[in-house]
Amino acid sequence: MQVTSQQTEKLLTGIQKFQLFAFSMMLTHLKELYTKDPSPTTLEKCTSEINTFLGKYQAIMGADFAVIEKL
């Protein structure tokens, strides 16, 4: 389960609903960071953080990852 930089940018600039509350909270935090500094470096940091989260919680992220794959 990995997201691309392009998917991350869509996650950070779009409006999606996810089942896992912790994932939604993390995205809210990352959106704030990306809004303050929309540089490629920040985008890569956000992508890495999302991928780390997905790797750690992939067993419970199935439905939410299905939403991400459609981006």
PQR file of N, CA, C, O and H, with PARSE charges and radii, in Angstrom:
ATOM      1  N   MET A   1       0.839  -1.169   0.000 -0.4000 1.5000
ATOM      2  CA  MET A   1       0.000   0.000   0.000 -0.0000 2.0000
ATOM      3  C   MET A   1       0.891   1.241   0.000  0.5500 1.7000
ATOM      4  O   MET A   1       1.498   1.565   1.021 -0.5500 1.4000
ATOM      5  N   GLN A   2       0.974   1.921  -1.107 -0.4000 1.5000
ATOM      6  CA  GLN A   2       1.783   3.129  -1.236 -0.0000 2.0000
ATOM      7  C   GLN A   2       1.009   4.172  -2.042  0.5500 1.7000
ATOM      8  O   GLN A   2       0.263   3.832  -2.961 -0.5500 1.4000
ATOM      9  H   GLN A   2       0.481   1.658  -1.937  0.4000 1.0000
ATOM     10  N   VAL A   3       1.193   5.431  -1.691 -0.4000 1.5000
ATOM     11  CA  VAL A   3       0.614   6.509  -2.475 -0.0000 2.0000
ATOM     12  C   VAL A   3       1.732   7.228  -3.220  0.5500 1.7000
ATOM     13  O   VAL A   3       2.882   7.245  -2.780 -0.5500 1.4000
ATOM     14  H   VAL A   3       1.799   5.707  -0.944  0.4000 1.0000
ATOM     15  N   THR A   4       1.379   7.811  -4.338 -0.4000 1.5000
ATOM     16  CA  THR A   4       2.331   8.585  -5.121 -0.0000 2.0000
ATOM     17  C   THR A   4       2.261  10.052  -4.696  0.5500 1.7000
ATOM     18  O   THR A   4       1.348  10.454  -3.975 -0.5500 1.4000
ATOM     19  H   THR A   4       0.446   7.796  -4.696  0.4000 1.0000
ATOM     20  N   SER A   5       3.213  10.831  -5.140 -0.4000 1.5000
ATOM     21  CA  SER A   5       3.187  12.271  -4.861 -0.0000 2.0000
ATOM     22  C   SER A   5       1.940  12.910  -5.458  0.5500 1.7000
ATOM     23  O   SER A   5       1.346  13.808  -4.862 -0.5500 1.4000
ATOM     24  H   SER A   5       3.955  10.504  -5.726  0.4000 1.0000
ATOM     25  N   GLN A   6       1.551  12.442  -6.634 -0.4000 1.5000
ATOM     26  CA  GLN A   6       0.357  12.974  -7.288 -0.0000 2.0000
ATOM     27  C   GLN A   6      -0.893  12.674  -6.455  0.5500 1.7000
ATOM     28  O   GLN A   6      -1.743  13.547  -6.284 -0.5500 1.4000
ATOM     29  H   GLN A   6       2.034  11.713  -7.118  0.4000 1.0000
ATOM     30  N   GLN A   7      -1.009  11.457  -5.940 -0.4000 1.5000
ATOM     31  CA  GLN A   7      -2.148  11.117  -5.086 -0.0000 2.0000
ATOM     32  C   GLN A   7      -2.110  11.926  -3.792  0.5500 1.7000
ATOM     33  O   GLN A   7      -3.148  12.372  -3.301 -0.5500 1.4000
ATOM     34  H   GLN A   7      -0.318  10.748  -6.079  0.4000 1.0000
ATOM     35  N   THR A   8      -0.928  12.111  -3.253 -0.4000 1.5000
ATOM     36  CA  THR A   8      -0.795  12.900  -2.025 -0.0000 2.0000
ATOM     37  C   THR A   8      -1.273  14.321  -2.251  0.5500 1.7000
ATOM     38  O   THR A   8      -1.990  14.879  -1.421 -0.5500 1.4000
ATOM     39  H   THR A   8      -0.085  11.749  -3.652  0.4000 1.0000
ATOM     40  N   GLU A   9      -0.880  14.904  -3.366 -0.4000 1.5000
ATOM     41  CA  GLU A   9      -1.307  16.273  -3.653 -0.0000 2.0000
ATOM     42  C   GLU A   9      -2.824  16.356  -3.760  0.5500 1.7000
ATOM     43  O   GLU A   9      -3.424  17.320  -3.285 -0.5500 1.4000
ATOM     44  H   GLU A   9      -0.297  14.451  -4.040  0.4000 1.0000
ATOM     45  N   LYS A  10      -3.445  15.370  -4.370 -0.4000 1.5000
ATOM     46  CA  LYS A  10      -4.910  15.344  -4.457 -0.0000 2.0000
ATOM     47  C   LYS A  10      -5.541  15.180  -3.083  0.5500 1.7000
ATOM     48  O   LYS A  10      -6.574  15.783  -2.793 -0.5500 1.4000
ATOM     49  H   LYS A  10      -2.958  14.587  -4.756  0.4000 1.0000
ATOM     50  N   LEU A  11      -4.915  14.359  -2.231 -0.4000 1.5000
ATOM     51  CA  LEU A  11      -5.418  14.201  -0.864 -0.0000 2.0000
ATOM     52  C   LEU A  11      -5.325  15.509  -0.091  0.5500 1.7000
ATOM     53  O   LEU A  11      -6.225  15.849   0.678 -0.5500 1.4000
ATOM     54  H   LEU A  11      -4.075  13.870  -2.467  0.4000 1.0000
ATOM     55  N   LEU A  12      -4.236  16.240  -0.295 -0.4000 1.5000
ATOM     56  CA  LEU A  12      -3.997  17.463   0.468 -0.0000 2.0000
ATOM     57  C   LEU A  12      -4.779  18.660  -0.049  0.5500 1.7000
ATOM     58  O   LEU A  12      -4.959  19.639   0.674 -0.5500 1.4000
ATOM     59  H   LEU A  12      -3.505  15.964  -0.919  0.4000 1.0000
ATOM     60  N   THR A  13      -5.238  18.596  -1.274 -0.4000 1.5000
ATOM     61  CA  THR A  13      -5.971  19.738  -1.841 -0.0000 2.0000
ATOM     62  C   THR A  13      -7.449  19.446  -2.068  0.5500 1.7000
ATOM     63  O   THR A  13      -8.220  20.354  -2.379 -0.5500 1.4000
ATOM     64  H   THR A  13      -5.092  17.800  -1.862  0.4000 1.0000
ATOM     65  N   GLY A  14      -7.846  18.198  -1.918 -0.4000 1.5000
ATOM     66  CA  GLY A  14      -9.236  17.823  -2.169 -0.0000 2.0000
ATOM     67  C   GLY A  14     -10.012  17.580  -0.885  0.5500 1.7000
ATOM     68  O   GLY A  14      -9.512  17.772   0.223 -0.5500 1.4000
ATOM     69  H   GLY A  14      -7.220  17.460  -1.666  0.4000 1.0000
ATOM     70  N   ILE A  15     -11.239  17.156  -1.076 -0.4000 1.5000
ATOM     71  CA  ILE A  15     -12.122  16.832   0.045 -0.0000 2.0000
ATOM     72  C   ILE A  15     -12.589  15.395  -0.135  0.5500 1.7000
ATOM     73  O   ILE A  15     -13.346  15.076  -1.051 -0.5500 1.4000
ATOM     74  H   ILE A  15     -11.645  17.001  -1.977  0.4000 1.0000
ATOM     75  N   GLN A  16     -12.123  14.549   0.752 -0.4000 1.5000
ATOM     76  CA  GLN A  16     -12.518  13.150   0.737 -0.0000 2.0000
ATOM     77  C   GLN A  16     -12.970  12.773   2.141  0.5500 1.7000
ATOM     78  O   GLN A  16     -12.610  13.425   3.121 -0.5500 1.4000
ATOM     79  H   GLN A  16     -11.508  14.808   1.496  0.4000 1.0000
ATOM     80  N   LYS A  17     -13.756  11.720   2.222 -0.4000 1.5000
ATOM     81  CA  LYS A  17     -14.185  11.209   3.519 -0.0000 2.0000
ATOM     82  C   LYS A  17     -13.599   9.823   3.706  0.5500 1.7000
ATOM     83  O   LYS A  17     -13.672   8.971   2.820 -0.5500 1.4000
ATOM     84  H   LYS A  17     -14.048  11.190   1.426  0.4000 1.0000
ATOM     85  N   PHE A  18     -13.014   9.617   4.880 -0.4000 1.5000
ATOM     86  CA  PHE A  18     -12.397   8.337   5.185 -0.0000 2.0000
ATOM     87  C   PHE A  18     -13.015   7.744   6.432  0.5500 1.7000
ATOM     88  O   PHE A  18     -13.467   8.469   7.318 -0.5500 1.4000
ATOM     89  H   PHE A  18     -12.954  10.310   5.599  0.4000 1.0000
ATOM     90  N   GLN A  19     -13.032   6.416   6.497 -0.4000 1.5000
ATOM     91  CA  GLN A  19     -13.633   5.729   7.627 -0.0000 2.0000
ATOM     92  C   GLN A  19     -12.768   5.803   8.878  0.5500 1.7000
ATOM     93  O   GLN A  19     -13.290   5.938   9.986 -0.5500 1.4000
ATOM     94  H   GLN A  19     -12.665   5.827   5.777  0.4000 1.0000
ATOM     95  N   LEU A  20     -11.459   5.716   8.712 -0.4000 1.5000
ATOM     96  CA  LEU A  20     -10.558   5.690   9.850 -0.0000 2.0000
ATOM     97  C   LEU A  20     -10.297   7.121  10.335  0.5500 1.7000
ATOM     98  O   LEU A  20      -9.682   7.927   9.635 -0.5500 1.4000
ATOM     99  H   LEU A  20     -11.036   5.607   7.813  0.4000 1.0000
ATOM    100  N   PHE A  21     -10.777   7.416  11.543 -0.4000 1.5000
ATOM    101  CA  PHE A  21     -10.678   8.764  12.105 -0.0000 2.0000
ATOM    102  C   PHE A  21      -9.219   9.225  12.214  0.5500 1.7000
ATOM    103  O   PHE A  21      -8.907  10.378  11.920 -0.5500 1.4000
ATOM    104  H   PHE A  21     -11.276   6.762  12.111  0.4000 1.0000
ATOM    105  N   ALA A  22      -8.344   8.333  12.629 -0.4000 1.5000
ATOM    106  CA  ALA A  22      -6.930   8.695  12.793 -0.0000 2.0000
ATOM    107  C   ALA A  22      -6.316   9.148  11.463  0.5500 1.7000
ATOM    108  O   ALA A  22      -5.501  10.071  11.438 -0.5500 1.4000
ATOM    109  H   ALA A  22      -8.598   7.395  12.868  0.4000 1.0000
ATOM    110  N   PHE A  23      -6.700   8.507  10.374 -0.4000 1.5000
ATOM    111  CA  PHE A  23      -6.191   8.890   9.055 -0.0000 2.0000
ATOM    112  C   PHE A  23      -6.709  10.278   8.673  0.5500 1.7000
ATOM    113  O   PHE A  23      -5.965  11.098   8.136 -0.5500 1.4000
ATOM    114  H   PHE A  23      -7.362   7.757  10.394  0.4000 1.0000
ATOM    115  N   SER A  24      -7.971  10.530   8.950 -0.4000 1.5000
ATOM    116  CA  SER A  24      -8.549  11.847   8.668 -0.0000 2.0000
ATOM    117  C   SER A  24      -7.850  12.940   9.474  0.5500 1.7000
ATOM    118  O   SER A  24      -7.592  14.029   8.960 -0.5500 1.4000
ATOM    119  H   SER A  24      -8.576   9.863   9.386  0.4000 1.0000
ATOM    120  N   MET A  25      -7.548  12.648  10.728 -0.4000 1.5000
ATOM    121  CA  MET A  25      -6.855  13.623  11.569 -0.0000 2.0000
ATOM    122  C   MET A  25      -5.440  13.910  11.029  0.5500 1.7000
ATOM    123  O   MET A  25      -4.999  15.059  10.985 -0.5500 1.4000
ATOM    124  H   MET A  25      -7.758  11.763  11.145  0.4000 1.0000
ATOM    125  N   MET A  26      -4.754  12.855  10.627 -0.4000 1.5000
ATOM    126  CA  MET A  26      -3.415  13.033  10.082 -0.0000 2.0000
ATOM    127  C   MET A  26      -3.471  13.884   8.810  0.5500 1.7000
ATOM    128  O   MET A  26      -2.640  14.773   8.620 -0.5500 1.4000
ATOM    129  H   MET A  26      -5.111  11.922  10.663  0.4000 1.0000
ATOM    130  N   LEU A  27      -4.445  13.614   7.946 -0.4000 1.5000
ATOM    131  CA  LEU A  27      -4.576  14.402   6.717 -0.0000 2.0000
ATOM    132  C   LEU A  27      -4.855  15.869   7.018  0.5500 1.7000
ATOM    133  O   LEU A  27      -4.334  16.752   6.336 -0.5500 1.4000
ATOM    134  H   LEU A  27      -5.119  12.893   8.100  0.4000 1.0000
ATOM    135  N   THR A  28      -5.663  16.134   8.022 -0.4000 1.5000
ATOM    136  CA  THR A  28      -5.946  17.519   8.410 -0.0000 2.0000
ATOM    137  C   THR A  28      -4.652  18.227   8.801  0.5500 1.7000
ATOM    138  O   THR A  28      -4.410  19.364   8.397 -0.5500 1.4000
ATOM    139  H   THR A  28      -6.086  15.417   8.576  0.4000 1.0000
ATOM    140  N   HIS A  29      -3.841  17.558   9.573 -0.4000 1.5000
ATOM    141  CA  HIS A  29      -2.544  18.115   9.980 -0.0000 2.0000
ATOM    142  C   HIS A  29      -1.643  18.357   8.761  0.5500 1.7000
ATOM    143  O   HIS A  29      -1.031  19.418   8.636 -0.5500 1.4000
ATOM    144  H   HIS A  29      -4.037  16.634   9.901  0.4000 1.0000
ATOM    145  N   LEU A  30      -1.569  17.373   7.872 -0.4000 1.5000
ATOM    146  CA  LEU A  30      -0.714  17.505   6.689 -0.0000 2.0000
ATOM    147  C   LEU A  30      -1.232  18.587   5.739  0.5500 1.7000
ATOM    148  O   LEU A  30      -0.440  19.283   5.104 -0.5500 1.4000
ATOM    149  H   LEU A  30      -2.066  16.511   7.974  0.4000 1.0000
ATOM    150  N   LYS A  31      -2.547  18.731   5.642 -0.4000 1.5000
ATOM    151  CA  LYS A  31      -3.123  19.797   4.802 -0.0000 2.0000
ATOM    152  C   LYS A  31      -2.684  21.169   5.301  0.5500 1.7000
ATOM    153  O   LYS A  31      -2.369  22.055   4.506 -0.5500 1.4000
ATOM    154  H   LYS A  31      -3.190  18.166   6.158  0.4000 1.0000
ATOM    155  N   GLU A  32      -2.664  21.340   6.620 -0.4000 1.5000
ATOM    156  CA  GLU A  32      -2.225  22.610   7.192 -0.0000 2.0000
ATOM    157  C   GLU A  32      -0.765  22.879   6.848  0.5500 1.7000
ATOM    158  O   GLU A  32      -0.406  23.993   6.466 -0.5500 1.4000
ATOM    159  H   GLU A  32      -2.920  20.621   7.266  0.4000 1.0000
ATOM    160  N   LEU A  33       0.075  21.856   6.987 -0.4000 1.5000
ATOM    161  CA  LEU A  33       1.489  22.012   6.643 -0.0000 2.0000
ATOM    162  C   LEU A  33       1.668  22.364   5.176  0.5500 1.7000
ATOM    163  O   LEU A  33       2.445  23.256   4.835 -0.5500 1.4000
ATOM    164  H   LEU A  33      -0.217  20.951   7.298  0.4000 1.0000
ATOM    165  N   TYR A  34       0.949  21.662   4.309 -0.4000 1.5000
ATOM    166  CA  TYR A  34       1.089  21.880   2.866 -0.0000 2.0000
ATOM    167  C   TYR A  34       0.531  23.235   2.451  0.5500 1.7000
ATOM    168  O   TYR A  34       1.049  23.855   1.522 -0.5500 1.4000
ATOM    169  H   TYR A  34       0.319  20.937   4.586  0.4000 1.0000
ATOM    170  N   THR A  35      -0.506  23.699   3.118 -0.4000 1.5000
ATOM    171  CA  THR A  35      -1.066  25.017   2.820 -0.0000 2.0000
ATOM    172  C   THR A  35      -0.054  26.118   3.143  0.5500 1.7000
ATOM    173  O   THR A  35       0.066  27.100   2.411 -0.5500 1.4000
ATOM    174  H   THR A  35      -0.926  23.196   3.873  0.4000 1.0000
ATOM    175  N   LYS A  36       0.668  25.939   4.245 -0.4000 1.5000
ATOM    176  CA  LYS A  36       1.676  26.928   4.648 -0.0000 2.0000
ATOM    177  C   LYS A  36       2.904  26.903   3.751  0.5500 1.7000
ATOM    178  O   LYS A  36       3.526  27.940   3.519 -0.5500 1.4000
ATOM    179  H   LYS A  36       0.571  25.140   4.839  0.4000 1.0000
ATOM    180  N   ASP A  37       3.258  25.720   3.242 -0.4000 1.5000
ATOM    181  CA  ASP A  37       4.458  25.578   2.414 -0.0000 2.0000
ATOM    182  C   ASP A  37       4.215  24.523   1.324  0.5500 1.7000
ATOM    183  O   ASP A  37       4.554  23.353   1.504 -0.5500 1.4000
ATOM    184  H   ASP A  37       2.753  24.878   3.430  0.4000 1.0000
ATOM    185  N   PRO A  38       3.629  24.938   0.200 -0.5600 1.5000
ATOM    186  CA  PRO A  38       3.302  23.975  -0.867  0.2800 2.0000
ATOM    187  C   PRO A  38       4.492  23.620  -1.772  0.5500 1.7000
ATOM    188  O   PRO A  38       4.341  23.505  -2.988 -0.5500 1.4000
ATOM    189  N   SER A  39       5.649  23.451  -1.179 -0.4000 1.5000
ATOM    190  CA  SER A  39       6.845  23.137  -1.951 -0.0000 2.0000
ATOM    191  C   SER A  39       6.940  21.634  -2.228  0.5500 1.7000
ATOM    192  O   SER A  39       6.299  20.834  -1.547 -0.5500 1.4000
ATOM    193  H   SER A  39       5.772  23.545  -0.191  0.4000 1.0000
ATOM    194  N   PRO A  40       7.735  21.256  -3.220 -0.5600 1.5000
ATOM    195  CA  PRO A  40       7.951  19.824  -3.506  0.2800 2.0000
ATOM    196  C   PRO A  40       8.523  19.069  -2.298  0.5500 1.7000
ATOM    197  O   PRO A  40       8.214  17.894  -2.097 -0.5500 1.4000
ATOM    198  N   THR A  41       9.346  19.739  -1.506 -0.4000 1.5000
ATOM    199  CA  THR A  41       9.926  19.104  -0.324 -0.0000 2.0000
ATOM    200  C   THR A  41       8.840  18.750   0.696  0.5500 1.7000
ATOM    201  O   THR A  41       8.841  17.658   1.263 -0.5500 1.4000
ATOM    202  H   THR A  41       9.597  20.693  -1.670  0.4000 1.0000
ATOM    203  N   THR A  42       7.929  19.674   0.919 -0.4000 1.5000
ATOM    204  CA  THR A  42       6.823  19.413   1.842 -0.0000 2.0000
ATOM    205  C   THR A  42       5.939  18.302   1.306  0.5500 1.7000
ATOM    206  O   THR A  42       5.481  17.448   2.065 -0.5500 1.4000
ATOM    207  H   THR A  42       7.928  20.562   0.458  0.4000 1.0000
ATOM    208  N   LEU A  43       5.698  18.308   0.014 -0.4000 1.5000
ATOM    209  CA  LEU A  43       4.877  17.262  -0.595 -0.0000 2.0000
ATOM    210  C   LEU A  43       5.519  15.888  -0.392  0.5500 1.7000
ATOM    211  O   LEU A  43       4.826  14.919  -0.082 -0.5500 1.4000
ATOM    212  H   LEU A  43       6.070  19.002  -0.603  0.4000 1.0000
ATOM    213  N   GLU A  44       6.824  15.803  -0.565 -0.4000 1.5000
ATOM    214  CA  GLU A  44       7.523  14.525  -0.367 -0.0000 2.0000
ATOM    215  C   GLU A  44       7.460  14.075   1.093  0.5500 1.7000
ATOM    216  O   GLU A  44       7.301  12.886   1.370 -0.5500 1.4000
ATOM    217  H   GLU A  44       7.387  16.590  -0.817  0.4000 1.0000
ATOM    218  N   LYS A  45       7.584  15.023   2.028 -0.4000 1.5000
ATOM    219  CA  LYS A  45       7.479  14.687   3.450 -0.0000 2.0000
ATOM    220  C   LYS A  45       6.081  14.160   3.768  0.5500 1.7000
ATOM    221  O   LYS A  45       5.933  13.189   4.510 -0.5500 1.4000
ATOM    222  H   LYS A  45       7.713  15.989   1.802  0.4000 1.0000
ATOM    223  N   CYS A  46       5.067  14.796   3.210 -0.4000 1.5000
ATOM    224  CA  CYS A  46       3.681  14.363   3.425 -0.0000 2.0000
ATOM    225  C   CYS A  46       3.444  12.979   2.815  0.5500 1.7000
ATOM    226  O   CYS A  46       2.781  12.135   3.417 -0.5500 1.4000
ATOM    227  H   CYS A  46       5.187  15.585   2.607  0.4000 1.0000
ATOM    228  N   THR A  47       3.985  12.756   1.629 -0.4000 1.5000
ATOM    229  CA  THR A  47       3.857  11.448   0.977 -0.0000 2.0000
ATOM    230  C   THR A  47       4.492  10.371   1.839  0.5500 1.7000
ATOM    231  O   THR A  47       3.920   9.296   2.023 -0.5500 1.4000
ATOM    232  H   THR A  47       4.524  13.442   1.141  0.4000 1.0000
ATOM    233  N   SER A  48       5.659  10.657   2.359 -0.4000 1.5000
ATOM    234  CA  SER A  48       6.356   9.701   3.215 -0.0000 2.0000
ATOM    235  C   SER A  48       5.558   9.401   4.480  0.5500 1.7000
ATOM    236  O   SER A  48       5.450   8.247   4.892 -0.5500 1.4000
ATOM    237  H   SER A  48       6.123  11.530   2.209  0.4000 1.0000
ATOM    238  N   GLU A  49       5.004  10.437   5.089 -0.4000 1.5000
ATOM    239  CA  GLU A  49       4.224  10.243   6.319 -0.0000 2.0000
ATOM    240  C   GLU A  49       2.960   9.423   6.054  0.5500 1.7000
ATOM    241  O   GLU A  49       2.600   8.558   6.853 -0.5500 1.4000
ATOM    242  H   GLU A  49       5.092  11.375   4.754  0.4000 1.0000
ATOM    243  N   ILE A  50       2.295   9.692   4.943 -0.4000 1.5000
ATOM    244  CA  ILE A  50       1.105   8.917   4.587 -0.0000 2.0000
ATOM    245  C   ILE A  50       1.484   7.462   4.332  0.5500 1.7000
ATOM    246  O   ILE A  50       0.804   6.550   4.801 -0.5500 1.4000
ATOM    247  H   ILE A  50       2.588  10.394   4.295  0.4000 1.0000
ATOM    248  N   ASN A  51       2.563   7.245   3.593 -0.4000 1.5000
ATOM    249  CA  ASN A  51       2.992   5.871   3.297 -0.0000 2.0000
ATOM    250  C   ASN A  51       3.391   5.113   4.564  0.5500 1.7000
ATOM    251  O   ASN A  51       3.129   3.916   4.679 -0.5500 1.4000
ATOM    252  H   ASN A  51       3.115   7.987   3.212  0.4000 1.0000
ATOM    253  N   THR A  52       4.013   5.794   5.498 -0.4000 1.5000
ATOM    254  CA  THR A  52       4.362   5.163   6.771 -0.0000 2.0000
ATOM    255  C   THR A  52       3.097   4.759   7.518  0.5500 1.7000
ATOM    256  O   THR A  52       3.012   3.654   8.052 -0.5500 1.4000
ATOM    257  H   THR A  52       4.226   6.767   5.405  0.4000 1.0000
ATOM    258  N   PHE A  53       2.122   5.649   7.554 -0.4000 1.5000
ATOM    259  CA  PHE A  53       0.853   5.359   8.222 -0.0000 2.0000
ATOM    260  C   PHE A  53       0.148   4.180   7.554  0.5500 1.7000
ATOM    261  O   PHE A  53      -0.325   3.266   8.229 -0.5500 1.4000
ATOM    262  H   PHE A  53       2.191   6.547   7.119  0.4000 1.0000
ATOM    263  N   LEU A  54       0.084   4.209   6.232 -0.4000 1.5000
ATOM    264  CA  LEU A  54      -0.587   3.125   5.505 -0.0000 2.0000
ATOM    265  C   LEU A  54       0.108   1.789   5.728  0.5500 1.7000
ATOM    266  O   LEU A  54      -0.551   0.758   5.865 -0.5500 1.4000
ATOM    267  H   LEU A  54       0.469   4.952   5.683  0.4000 1.0000
ATOM    268  N   GLY A  55       1.427   1.805   5.764 -0.4000 1.5000
ATOM    269  CA  GLY A  55       2.164   0.577   6.002 -0.0000 2.0000
ATOM    270  C   GLY A  55       1.906   0.006   7.382  0.5500 1.7000
ATOM    271  O   GLY A  55       1.789  -1.207   7.557 -0.5500 1.4000
ATOM    272  H   GLY A  55       1.962   2.643   5.652  0.4000 1.0000
ATOM    273  N   LYS A  56       1.822   0.885   8.347 -0.4000 1.5000
ATOM    274  CA  LYS A  56       1.624   0.460   9.731 -0.0000 2.0000
ATOM    275  C   LYS A  56       0.209  -0.050   9.977  0.5500 1.7000
ATOM    276  O   LYS A  56       0.013  -0.991  10.746 -0.5500 1.4000
ATOM    277  H   LYS A  56       1.917   1.871   8.205  0.4000 1.0000
ATOM    278  N   TYR A  57      -0.772   0.560   9.333 -0.4000 1.5000
ATOM    279  CA  TYR A  57      -2.173   0.230   9.597 -0.0000 2.0000
ATOM    280  C   TYR A  57      -2.891  -0.357   8.390  0.5500 1.7000
ATOM    281  O   TYR A  57      -4.109  -0.225   8.274 -0.5500 1.4000
ATOM    282  H   TYR A  57      -0.613   1.325   8.708  0.4000 1.0000
ATOM    283  N   GLN A  58      -2.156  -1.005   7.490 -0.4000 1.5000
ATOM    284  CA  GLN A  58      -2.767  -1.506   6.263 -0.0000 2.0000
ATOM    285  C   GLN A  58      -3.887  -2.499   6.517  0.5500 1.7000
ATOM    286  O   GLN A  58      -4.813  -2.598   5.712 -0.5500 1.4000
ATOM    287  H   GLN A  58      -1.166  -1.113   7.585  0.4000 1.0000
ATOM    288  N   ALA A  59      -3.826  -3.232   7.613 -0.4000 1.5000
ATOM    289  CA  ALA A  59      -4.864  -4.227   7.915 -0.0000 2.0000
ATOM    290  C   ALA A  59      -6.233  -3.583   8.115  0.5500 1.7000
ATOM    291  O   ALA A  59      -7.257  -4.217   7.864 -0.5500 1.4000
ATOM    292  H   ALA A  59      -3.074  -3.151   8.268  0.4000 1.0000
ATOM    293  N   ILE A  60      -6.257  -2.338   8.563 -0.4000 1.5000
ATOM    294  CA  ILE A  60      -7.547  -1.681   8.798 -0.0000 2.0000
ATOM    295  C   ILE A  60      -7.812  -0.533   7.822  0.5500 1.7000
ATOM    296  O   ILE A  60      -8.804   0.183   7.961 -0.5500 1.4000
ATOM    297  H   ILE A  60      -5.424  -1.823   8.767  0.4000 1.0000
ATOM    298  N   MET A  61      -6.936  -0.358   6.844 -0.4000 1.5000
ATOM    299  CA  MET A  61      -7.063   0.746   5.890 -0.0000 2.0000
ATOM    300  C   MET A  61      -7.651   0.331   4.539  0.5500 1.7000
ATOM    301  O   MET A  61      -7.662   1.136   3.608 -0.5500 1.4000
ATOM    302  H   MET A  61      -6.131  -0.939   6.731  0.4000 1.0000
ATOM    303  N   GLY A  62      -8.129  -0.884   4.415 -0.4000 1.5000
ATOM    304  CA  GLY A  62      -8.596  -1.392   3.124 -0.0000 2.0000
ATOM    305  C   GLY A  62      -9.606  -0.508   2.427  0.5500 1.7000
ATOM    306  O   GLY A  62      -9.415  -0.150   1.265 -0.5500 1.4000
ATOM    307  H   GLY A  62      -8.120  -1.538   5.171  0.4000 1.0000
ATOM    308  N   ALA A  63     -10.686  -0.146   3.119 -0.4000 1.5000
ATOM    309  CA  ALA A  63     -11.743   0.663   2.497 -0.0000 2.0000
ATOM    310  C   ALA A  63     -11.244   2.055   2.147  0.5500 1.7000
ATOM    311  O   ALA A  63     -11.573   2.594   1.090 -0.5500 1.4000
ATOM    312  H   ALA A  63     -10.841  -0.437   4.064  0.4000 1.0000
ATOM    313  N   ASP A  64     -10.447   2.635   3.039 -0.4000 1.5000
ATOM    314  CA  ASP A  64      -9.933   3.976   2.776 -0.0000 2.0000
ATOM    315  C   ASP A  64      -8.911   3.971   1.643  0.5500 1.7000
ATOM    316  O   ASP A  64      -8.864   4.913   0.851 -0.5500 1.4000
ATOM    317  H   ASP A  64     -10.180   2.197   3.897  0.4000 1.0000
ATOM    318  N   PHE A  65      -8.093   2.924   1.556 -0.4000 1.5000
ATOM    319  CA  PHE A  65      -7.129   2.862   0.470 -0.0000 2.0000
ATOM    320  C   PHE A  65      -7.836   2.712  -0.876  0.5500 1.7000
ATOM    321  O   PHE A  65      -7.327   3.180  -1.895 -0.5500 1.4000
ATOM    322  H   PHE A  65      -8.131   2.159   2.198  0.4000 1.0000
ATOM    323  N   ALA A  66      -8.986   2.073  -0.892 -0.4000 1.5000
ATOM    324  CA  ALA A  66      -9.763   1.954  -2.136 -0.0000 2.0000
ATOM    325  C   ALA A  66     -10.149   3.344  -2.646  0.5500 1.7000
ATOM    326  O   ALA A  66     -10.155   3.586  -3.853 -0.5500 1.4000
ATOM    327  H   ALA A  66      -9.399   1.693  -0.064  0.4000 1.0000
ATOM    328  N   VAL A  67     -10.470   4.254  -1.724 -0.4000 1.5000
ATOM    329  CA  VAL A  67     -10.796   5.631  -2.097 -0.0000 2.0000
ATOM    330  C   VAL A  67      -9.559   6.326  -2.661  0.5500 1.7000
ATOM    331  O   VAL A  67      -9.644   7.039  -3.661 -0.5500 1.4000
ATOM    332  H   VAL A  67     -10.464   4.057  -0.743  0.4000 1.0000
ATOM    333  N   ILE A  68      -8.414   6.117  -2.019 -0.4000 1.5000
ATOM    334  CA  ILE A  68      -7.164   6.752  -2.459 -0.0000 2.0000
ATOM    335  C   ILE A  68      -6.774   6.255  -3.858  0.5500 1.7000
ATOM    336  O   ILE A  68      -6.325   7.044  -4.690 -0.5500 1.4000
ATOM    337  H   ILE A  68      -8.345   5.538  -1.206  0.4000 1.0000
ATOM    338  N   GLU A  69      -6.938   4.974  -4.116 -0.4000 1.5000
ATOM    339  CA  GLU A  69      -6.553   4.422  -5.418 -0.0000 2.0000
ATOM    340  C   GLU A  69      -7.326   5.051  -6.569  0.5500 1.7000
ATOM    341  O   GLU A  69      -6.843   5.057  -7.701 -0.5500 1.4000
ATOM    342  H   GLU A  69      -7.302   4.333  -3.440  0.4000 1.0000
ATOM    343  N   LYS A  70      -8.518   5.582  -6.302 -0.4000 1.5000
ATOM    344  CA  LYS A  70      -9.341   6.185  -7.351 -0.0000 2.0000
ATOM    345  C   LYS A  70      -8.897   7.599  -7.687  0.5500 1.7000
ATOM    346  O   LYS A  70      -9.373   8.175  -8.666 -0.5500 1.4000
ATOM    347  H   LYS A  70      -8.910   5.577  -5.382  0.4000 1.0000
ATOM    348  N   LEU A  71      -7.993   8.173  -6.896 -0.4000 1.5000
ATOM    349  CA  LEU A  71      -7.533   9.551  -7.151 -0.0000 2.0000
ATOM    350  C   LEU A  71      -6.640   9.603  -8.365  0.5500 1.7000
ATOM    351  O   LEU A  71      -6.159  10.675  -8.733 -0.5500 1.4000
ATOM    352  H   LEU A  71      -7.606   7.706  -6.101  0.4000 1.0000
TER
END
